[in-house]
Amino acid sequence: MSRIHASTRTTVLDAAPTDRSLVRCTDLAMTYGAGNRAVVAVHSVTCMVEPGQRIAVTGPSGSGKSTLLHLMAGLVRHTSGALSWPGLGGSPAGRPGRVGVVFQGQSLLPALDVVENVQLPLLLAGADVGSARSAAVDALCLLGIGELASQLPEELSGGQAQRVAVARVLAARPRLILADEPTGQLDQDSAERVISVLLAAADELDAAVVVATHDEIVADRLAEHWRMRDGRLRPSAQDVERGNGDYR
């Protein structure tokens, strides 16, 4: 079960050697800018994600959902608090394949065709070209877009590009999948397919999934709900009713 609470302490997180948590945040904060222009995107967040968890992070635009996912992925540096990845053996930064991120916006490299985009993280992780390409093709077929393999990103619709981005994550077989509005540009049928494939792949990999979404239908597909508002994690109505989490 997730434990989420906000507090005013800033501590150094020392995980036990047997800690299997994929990511741990303690009093985590992220501020953009300084002085009068400072914006606190994430404020005193304490949470952890364990193998196999299925978590939906909901909340209005600007509430800090995307920033929290980017912090968990090691893509940006936090301002204060502590962040660690005990179950991954350290930060995933510079170590392709540990954490897979589905970005909200355009993330495909325009000079590479679809299959080259999907296989790129595998090549960066040291896979040979043949096995990387095979895994990329399998992931594209799993999402029903195998016929797009030779197309360039500029030839894709927004929805197709988003499915390619999901395929790129699944091909790398990560332990932790972080998806930022993965169905935002998809119609309902395509969205259902993407979420179903994402969850099925996570089951096979024993990977945890954290999805930031505005779509309540998507959120309802995941077992746990975290809600963000003004940079803080807050209990959702379901959490209050079920007594889930530790909120203060």
Residue, then its C-alpha position, 0 to 999 in steps of 0.5 A: m500500500s502506498r504511504i503518502h504524506a506531507s511534512t516540514r522536515t528535510t531528511v536524508l533517506d537511508a534505505a535498508p539493504t533489503d528495500r525493494s522500493l523502485v523510488r522513494c521521495t522524502d519531503l521532496a520539493m522542486t522550485y522553478g526560478a527564484g525570488n518573486r518569480a519562484v514557482v513551487a511545482v512540488h511541495s514537501v512530497t513523501c511517497m514511495v513506489e514498489p514493484g507491481q503497484r498501479i498508481a494514477v496521479t490526478g489533479p488539475s493542470g499545473s498541480g505538479k503531476s508532470t514535475l513529480l514524474h520527471l523527478m521520479a525518473g531522475l530527469v530533473r534535480h530536486t530543490s530539497g528533500a531526498l530522492s532515491w531508487p533502492g530497488l533500481g540500484g541507484s539513480p536511473a539517470g544515464r542508465p537506459g532501461r531502468v525507468g521508462v517515461v512516456f512524455q506528454g508532448q512530442s518526444l520522437l527524434p525527427a531524423l529517425d524512423v519509427v522503428e529506429n526511435v523505438q529501438l534507440p533506448l535498447l541500443l543505448a543500453g548496449a543491445d545489439v542492433g538485431s535484438a533491439r530491432s526485433a524487440a522494437v518491432d514486437a512492441l509496435c505490433l503489440l500496440g497495433i502499429g507495426e505498419l508504421a515502422s518505416q515512417l518518419p515522425e512528421e508523417l504520423s498523427g498525434g495519436q500515432a506518435q503517442r503510441v510509438a512513444v509507448a512502444r519505445v518504453l515497452a520495448a526496453r522492458p523497464r522496472l518502473i513505467l512513468a506515463d504523463e497523459p499517455t492517452g491525451q491525444l487518443d480517441q477512446d478506443s485507442a486510449e483503452r488499447v494503450i492502457s490495456v497493453l501498458l498494464a499487461a506489459a507491466d504485469e509481465l515485467d513485474a513493473a510498477v506503473v505511475v500514470a498522470t492523467h486527467d481522464e477518470i476512465v484511465a484513472d479507474r483502470l489503476a488500483e491506487h489514486w494519488r491526487m495533486r493540488d498546488g504541488r502537494l499530494r492529497p487524498s482522493a475521495q476514494d482514498v478517504e473512503r477506503g482509508n488508504g494512505d498516510y496523509r497529514 
